[in-house]
Amino acid sequence: MKKFVVSTTTPYDIIIGKDLIKDAGVYIHTCIPPCKVCVITDSTVNNIYAQVLLTSLMEHGYQTSKIVFPSGEHSKNLSTYSNILEALADEGLTRSDAIIALGGGVVGDMAGFVAATYMRGIPYVQIPTTYMSAIDASVGGKTGINLLCGKNLAGAFWQPAMVLCDYKTFDSLPPVKLMDGIAEAVKSAVVSEETLIEHIKANNYEYVIERCVSIKKSVVEADERDIGLRQLLNFGHTVGHGIEKLSAFSISHGQAVAKGMVVEARAAYKSNLTNVDISAPLTEILTEMGFDLSVTYTADDLYHYALMDKKISGDKITMVVPEFIGKCRLQKISLSELRKFIELGLEK
């Protein structure tokens, strides 16, 4: 078992290990005293892990309740958010009570946003159950929901009281969910640590989680509000989020980010923003791992959704430019240049 301390405005522990959920009450007791706790989860995770978690919480003095919403990106919306807030009020949760997010990125984002806004903010714990959430979404305090115009357009920064990462949950993941995590891990490797790729290929989960969490911890501590260095972690996401939205989320987040990374890497080179074209070796790495990197959408389609990107400030957008696999930098380009940038990235 490994433990990290994230030194943000409100510091918190990240605990990484195997088979931790059955002892969740022990760990949570160190940061949240016994109180009313509402577990928020989705319909898939509920059937596998919710009862084990609830039992551990009750054994350690917590009064428990549970809210379950349909699994999938389509639930990450205002309607689900509103329903959960009303349910918490019906349960009588107060500001001295807490929420536990049990699930993948959708659950973590939703439960975190609920925690940030219910009663103007109550404590919450992240218990990620997917590879992607463990290495990325559960860490750093980004919470939010999707609007009709795009992903994560409503949200708040709200740091958890703890992240409890039990990678035994990966045993129950379908292949597509594992692939989502692999894509985010490759992103971390491209941005910061090339040697991570061999461990990703070897499914060395504990090592990959530790390194990805360490990378994200360092950038979150330096840029908690995502206005500078932290934007490096959005490599592939400007195009990737557009692909997700255009597919009506039939293309998963990780699959879309994999496509987006290749497009953005190629675009950066063809736009003369970097002297090194990593798109070919990155394509080889991702193809070997089983990703379909084809993109059927036009530059105009993707540009439309890119205009809703949160990295836009005024008439410029911050793009992530690879200098080589293992190091990237941030580069502002004008919105008038963005469409051509995407067009160049789509060209083979």
Secondary structure, 3 states (H helix, E strand, C coil): CEEEEECCCCCEEEEEECCCHHHHHHHHCCCCCCCEEEEEEEHHHHHHHHHHHHHHHHHCCCEEEEEEECCCHHHCCHHHHHHHHHHHHHHCCCCCCEEEEEECHHHHHHHHHHHHHHHHCCCEEEEECCHHHHHHHCCCCEEEEEECCEEEEEEEECCCCEEEEEHHHHHHCCHHHHHHHHHHHHHHHHHHCCCHHHHHHCCCHHHHHHHHHHHHHHHHHHCCCCCCHHHHHHCCHHHHHHHHHHCCCCCCHHHHHHHHHHHHHHHHHHCCCCCCCCHHHHHHHHHHCCCCCCCCCCHHHHHHHHCCCCCEECCEEEEEEEEECCEEEEEEEEHHHHHHHHHHHHCC
